[in-house]
Amino acid sequence: MEKRPPLSPRLLRIAQMIPACRCMADIGTDHAYLPVWLCLENRAETAVAADINQGPLSKAEETVRRFGLEGRISIRLGGGAAPLAPGEADTIVIAGMGGLLIGEILKADPEVFQNADRILLQPMSSIPELREALYHMGYSVLEEVLVPEEEKLYHILSVEKTPEQELFSYTDFVLGRQLCQSKPEHFDRYLTLQRERLSRKLSGLKQGKSANKTSLEETKALLDEIEVMQK
């Protein structure tokens, strides 16, 4: 018999970033592997596994039954944080969604997130846009880590609601201020990937018939920042 459900490198890293909590909520849970793993490890006393579609929830119910956790994990149908009451979950995870969608979920139910002690986000795309959205909603990125999985490099952000924040620049949103300050594992690979992406963008801008001067200057400035950090 399985002792624990299988976790991908991304989910395992998220699990490792979660200390003991009263109730964790997994928004967009799919198979409910993360809440089941956390309950079995006694990192979470209870959990809520929520999803907007019934198909993933049926899989989640199977996982919960397989590990005998029906009394500790609640399966709920609903979009975003709508299935949660404010203050119900002290730890909330949103993993495997686009950054724009994550931002929309945070905006839709602010009371739910403002009452949480820990919020972990794992966007699949639009990471600079998510960082900017978090900033304007009054969230600070406490930690941003990088996780390699299937030849890609994924981001996990631990954020909290804070009353005051320092001014951020365009570079801070694109490259990640906290990420550049902490330089976590795989940071060199991250910079190399960013340099390659921005170099392609710069080449395309230069070849365009009507080059956007602002975009050209911003891209050049980002490349200069990366060059300094890689020295």
FENZIPE-V975547 format. One record per pair of residues at least 12 apart in sequence whose C-alpha atoms are under 8 Angstrom apart, sorted by the first residue. I is the first residue (numbers start at 0). J is the second residue. Records with the same first field share a line. If there is no record, write none. Layout:
BEGIN
I = J + J
END
This chain:
BEGIN
3 = 35 + 36 + 39
4 = 32 + 35 + 36
5 = 32
6 = 32 + 33
7 = 148
8 = 146 + 147 + 148
9 = 146 + 147 + 148 + 153
10 = 33
12 = 146
13 = 119 + 155
14 = 33 + 37
17 = 42 + 90
18 = 42
19 = 41 + 42 + 43
20 = 42 + 43 + 44 + 89 + 90
21 = 43 + 44 + 45 + 88 + 89
22 = 43 + 44 + 45 + 46 + 47 + 87 + 88 + 89 + 90
23 = 43 + 45 + 46 + 47 + 88 + 89 + 90 + 91 + 92
24 = 46 + 47 + 48 + 49 + 88 + 90 + 91 + 92
25 = 46 + 47 + 48 + 49 + 91 + 92 + 93
26 = 48 + 49 + 50 + 79 + 80 + 91 + 92 + 93 + 94
27 = 48 + 49 + 50 + 51 + 79 + 93 + 94 + 95
28 = 48 + 49 + 50 + 55 + 56 + 59
29 = 50 + 55 + 56 + 58 + 59
30 = 55 + 56 + 58 + 59 + 60 + 62
31 = 48 + 58 + 59 + 60 + 62 + 63
32 = 59 + 62
34 = 46 + 47 + 48 + 72
35 = 62 + 63 + 66 + 68 + 72
38 = 71
44 = 71
45 = 71 + 72
46 = 71 + 72 + 73 + 88
47 = 72 + 73 + 74 + 75 + 88
48 = 72 + 73 + 74 + 75
49 = 74 + 75 + 76 + 77 + 78 + 79 + 82
50 = 75 + 76 + 77 + 78 + 79
51 = 76 + 77 + 78 + 79
52 = 76 + 77
53 = 76
56 = 74 + 75 + 76
59 = 74
60 = 74
79 = 104
80 = 104 + 105 + 107 + 108 + 111
81 = 108
83 = 111
84 = 111
85 = 110 + 111 + 112 + 114
86 = 111 + 114 + 115
87 = 111
88 = 111 + 114 + 115
89 = 114 + 115 + 116 + 117
90 = 115 + 116 + 117 + 118 + 119
91 = 112 + 115 + 117 + 118 + 119
92 = 118 + 119 + 120
93 = 119 + 120 + 121
94 = 119 + 120 + 121 + 122
95 = 121 + 122 + 123
96 = 121 + 122 + 123 + 124
97 = 122 + 123 + 124 + 125
98 = 122 + 123 + 124 + 125 + 126 + 128 + 129
99 = 124 + 125 + 128 + 129
101 = 120 + 122 + 129
102 = 129 + 132 + 133
106 = 136
113 = 160
116 = 159
117 = 157 + 158 + 159
118 = 157 + 158 + 159
119 = 155 + 156 + 157 + 158
120 = 155 + 156 + 157 + 158
121 = 153 + 154 + 155 + 156
122 = 153 + 154 + 155
123 = 153 + 154
126 = 173
127 = 172 + 173 + 174 + 175
128 = 172 + 173
130 = 172 + 173 + 175
131 = 172
134 = 164
137 = 160 + 161 + 162 + 163 + 164
138 = 158 + 159 + 160 + 161
139 = 158 + 159 + 160 + 161 + 164
140 = 156 + 157 + 158 + 159 + 177
141 = 156 + 157 + 158 + 159 + 177
142 = 156 + 157 + 158 + 177 + 178
143 = 155 + 156 + 157 + 177 + 178 + 183
144 = 156 + 178 + 183 + 184
145 = 183 + 184 + 185 + 186
146 = 185
147 = 185
152 = 189
170 = 221
187 = 229
190 = 225 + 229
194 = 222 + 225
197 = 218 + 221 + 222
198 = 222
200 = 218
201 = 215 + 218 + 219
END
